[in-house]
Amino acid sequence: MAGRQAVKAYLDLVSQACRAVLIFLKDNKIPHTVENIAIRKGQQKTPEFTKLNPMQKLPVLEDNGFVLTESDAILKYLATAYNVPDHWYPKLPEKRARVDEYTAWNHANTRTHISTLFLHEVLLPRMGHPTNPEMLEKALSDLDGTLDKLENMFLKRQAFLCGEDISLADLLAACELMQPLCGGRDILENRPKLLSWRSRVQSVLSDSFDEAHAVVYRLRDNLNADKPYRYSKQSAL
Ligand SMILES: N[C@@H](CCC(=O)N[C@@H](CS)C(=O)NCC(=O)O)C(=O)O
C-alpha cells in the first residue's frame, strides 16, 4: 500500500458497530487513526460531521478521500481493499455468500433486537425514563428467538457462524452480543454453545477484542458497583 495514507475511522466505542471496525483495523494491522466522536455529547450532529455523514451516524471511514458509512460496508471494503487473511471475507463465491447471508440477516435480527434492548435497559433510563417492564420483556423475548437461531442454525455444525474459521459475521455478531453488558446483563450466561463460540472469537482476536470493549466493561462494572439491583421479571412481581 505504498503512498497510501492511514485510514481515518470516526468512532465511539460505546457503539457495537464502531468496536467491530476498530477490532478489524487493529487485528489486521491496517494503518489507521481514530477520531473519537462522542454520541452522548451529540458530536455526530455537528455541521462538520454532518458534511461527512449526512445520516449523522457512526462509524464512518475515510480512506484517501473516499468516505464510507455503514459498518457492514466498511468491513467488507477493508477486507477487499487491504491485504487481510481470506477467512474474514472469503473470495470463493459460496463462502463469501455465507458471510453476506449472515450480515444481511444480522441487520433485521441480532442488530435490531440488541439495539431495542439497549434502548430500554440503558439509554431511556439514563435519559430519566423509567424502564417499561413490558417493553423490556418483549425485547428480551425477541432477542431470545435470535439467540436460538444463532445456536441452532448458524452454529449447528460448525465452530464459527459461517464455517470453521472466523469471518466478518462473527466479528459483527460478537460485538452486538456484548452490548447488553453496558446494562449489566450477559445475555449469553445460560447459553453454553454461544459462550463457547464467544470464547473462540475472543481467543482469535485476543487483545484487540478486550481493548475495544474496555468501555463496555467499565460501564458494566460501574453499574454493578452503584446499582446492584436491576429490573428483572422476577423482581417486578
Ligand atoms: N447500520 C449502521 C448503524 C449506524 C448507527 O445507528 N450508529 C449509531 C451508533 S451504533 C449512531 O451513530 N447513533 C447516533 C445517533 O443515532 O444519533 C451501521 O451498522 O453502521
The ligand as a Tripos MOL2 file, in Angstrom:
@<TRIPOS>MOLECULE
LIG
   20    19     1     0     0
SMALL
NO_CHARGES

@<TRIPOS>ATOM
      1 N1        -26.4250    0.4530   10.2380 N.3       1 LIG1
      2 C1        -25.4220    1.3570   10.7720 C.3       1 LIG1
      3 C2        -25.8770    1.8430   12.1090 C.3       1 LIG1
      4 C3        -25.3480    3.1900   12.4200 C.3       1 LIG1
      5 C4        -25.8480    3.6380   13.7630 C.2       1 LIG1
      6 O1        -27.0570    3.5760   14.0580 O.2       1 LIG1
      7 N2        -24.9180    4.1330   14.5870 N.am      1 LIG1
      8 C5        -25.2610    4.5700   15.9020 C.3       1 LIG1
      9 C6        -24.2580    4.0120   16.9060 C.3       1 LIG1
     10 S1        -24.3580    2.2410   16.9390 S.3       1 LIG1
     11 C7        -25.1800    6.0780   15.9430 C.2       1 LIG1
     12 O2        -24.3020    6.6650   15.3590 O.2       1 LIG1
     13 N3        -26.1150    6.7180   16.6470 N.am      1 LIG1
     14 C8        -26.1190    8.1160   16.8410 C.3       1 LIG1
     15 C9        -27.4790    8.7220   16.6390 C.2       1 LIG1
     16 O3        -28.4150    7.9900   16.2670 O.co2     1 LIG1
     17 O4        -27.6120    9.9240   16.8480 O.co2     1 LIG1
     18 C10       -24.0700    0.6550   10.8720 C.2       1 LIG1
     19 O5        -24.0450   -0.5710   11.0460 O.co2     1 LIG1
     20 O6        -23.0360    1.3170   10.7390 O.co2     1 LIG1
@<TRIPOS>BOND
     1     1     2 1
     2     2     3 1
     3     2    18 1
     4     3     4 1
     5     4     5 1
     6     5     6 2
     7     5     7 1
     8     7     8 1
     9     8     9 1
    10     8    11 1
    11     9    10 1
    12    11    12 2
    13    11    13 1
    14    13    14 1
    15    14    15 1
    16    15    16 2
    17    15    17 1
    18    18    19 2
    19    18    20 1
@<TRIPOS>SUBSTRUCTURE
     1 LIG1         1 GROUP 0 **** ****
